Amino acid sequence: MRTALLELHRLLLDLERRHYEKAHGAQSAGDFLQVVAFSDEMRWLEPLSRLIVMLDEALDLDGDAALTPAAVASRLRELLTLDRSGDGSFAARYTEHVDTSPELVHRHAQVLSVVRQVPQA
């Protein structure tokens, strides 16, 4: 699940970078990292980033390795519902990217396939 989430996150960052650079010009990797870390424009990615951190902590044995995958899978089921009526910033931006990126549609399906394999808590 961690690998699938990292690939999804990486793709979303790539899509955001393309979008950002159209509006603000080319950015170095360091400059764009600063945008991701400190810009309100990128805060919508935080829910997904937090889930990756939860998995990392469980793998490092700082978290509950037995319960974490089920908790993360449950939250992913909610987060990736593609609810177009939702008012959350993640849902709105994520759905916008899904509508314009066939690669994201593929990654989305991969993540959901992995999530389905995790027993619900």
Secondary structure by P-SEA (a helix, b strand, c coil): caaaaaaaaaaaaaaaaaaaaaacccccaaaaaaaaacccccccaaaaaaaaaaaaaaaacccccccaaaaaaaaaaaaaccccccccaaaaaaaaaaaccaaaaaaaaaaaaaaaacccc
